[in-house]
């Protein structure tokens, strides 16, 4: 951006924070069938509630028109196992997928449908209203922008089996057309209208009676275009962006990473534009880049779930090493709070969030389908209080050196203040275990998300220095504290299984947990079970200052640590 004073107005030029428009040509859809008679219609069920009900209902309705049609069900998961998807594609002449009615499940189902289209098998996906934009964007990302789908009025998870079948049957003719007609399928009849963003341009110019008015015009425009987070933005002047990029000693057009969930091109310059809008200095950009790389390194299927789910999930970023002090990242009192002491933390977190938004389409209603949302999506950053900690820094526990500066990304599902836990070490640690919520997620108990090991759910504790010193003085290492918590958080079996009764009825509970459902109600209420099986599920960092009040995040992935490549 440049500011030029004219006779009556100030002119402001700002740099575009989004990536150049991607080539959306992709692959064409597979040729459609002349008839479904004598063909095999595969039903791809991703295990969502009522998916199989809807698929069977519509398949039987299709069979009324094509009596020689053979129907074959493929019960899978959110992200089909590759071998099962390969078999479904090889054995079927056409496929119907369901259900696309949450963020990550929609994207993964479109991913699986795109694989079928590329292999020459026509498919159609059943999508709940409100998830059309997610569907269209995912189809482009996975290389089949013309992928076909039909829309039903409501999410299937909110319906009874009878209602699910009832809302699906009216789209039967649309499904038949989508599978058999090369030219007769009208995608605009189901697609949610896209906002016309116009032709992509490198910069925008704004004018005002003075500099404040010009910057106000810039903010109004950028926020209306969803380039911002709702708060006023720093104008990304060309001078600011160049100062940030030139300080890195790398080409400005270097591709640093593809930014999830859209996998947009994250060049050094585009990341720098977003960092400039957050007010970052050049020295802070390497932390932003390392955090983005750690987020992108999350393995599937959680790489999409953590950013696209209808649940309130969000990354939290822990910084370790010499850069914490050098940059002024707060690790002491209230490191997750507001104010002067946290301005660096806030700038870095905001830059990460803006980059995910503008290069990864992590925007509510587009690729972020969160139902209620969470303030943690204003991404939080804190440093570990290494100076006051009696234990080794977090990055050392991950196999790195004390002089390595790192970020650790923790994908969180919630946060809890554990209150005041007083007394000697043994009483305090038991109090922490007793106060800790233990909310098992679907990856722990069920096979709904393919490719998970069952150890992704966990806890990340932030212990204040006084608590850590109390434990260390009692001879407890960090690992000893983790082991104690692992073995002493024991919720009632009745509470553990309550959210998963429906999953068991649909055959989705992991076999090793079925014994809990076979107990009598009295046994389920009177017996407890260890909340987590894997020591890796419990993580600890030392942060904050003052009163021994502990804090914990629930997590849905194992933490991911990335080294920071600092300037110079």
Secondary structure as UniProt FT lines:
FT   STRAND          3..5
FT   STRAND          10..15
FT   TURN            37..38
FT   STRAND          40..45
FT   TURN            49..50
FT   HELIX           51..65
FT   TURN            67..68
FT   STRAND          70..75
FT   HELIX           82..91
FT   STRAND          94..100
FT   HELIX           103..118
FT   TURN            119..120
FT   STRAND          122..128
FT   TURN            129..130
FT   HELIX           132..141
FT   TURN            142..143
FT   TURN            145..146
FT   STRAND          149..152
FT   HELIX           156..158
FT   HELIX           161..169
FT   TURN            170..171
FT   HELIX           172..180
FT   HELIX           187..189
FT   STRAND          203..208
FT   HELIX           211..224
FT   TURN            225..226
FT   HELIX           238..247
FT   TURN            248..249
FT   TURN            252..253
FT   STRAND          255..259
FT   TURN            260..263
FT   STRAND          264..267
FT   HELIX           268..278
FT   HELIX           282..296
FT   TURN            300..301
FT   HELIX           302..308
FT   STRAND          314..320
FT   HELIX           323..327
FT   TURN            333..336
FT   HELIX           340..342
FT   HELIX           343..360
FT   TURN            365..367
FT   HELIX           375..377
FT   STRAND          380..383
FT   TURN            386..388
FT   HELIX           394..397
FT   TURN            398..399
FT   TURN            402..403
FT   STRAND          406..420
FT   HELIX           425..435
FT   HELIX           442..445
FT   TURN            450..451
FT   STRAND          458..463
FT   HELIX           465..473
FT   TURN            474..475
FT   HELIX           478..488
FT   STRAND          490..492
FT   HELIX           493..497
FT   HELIX           498..500
FT   HELIX           501..505
FT   TURN            506..507
FT   HELIX           511..513
FT   HELIX           514..518
FT   HELIX           521..526
FT   STRAND          528..530
FT   HELIX           535..537
FT   STRAND          538..542
FT   STRAND          549..555
FT   STRAND          560..563
//
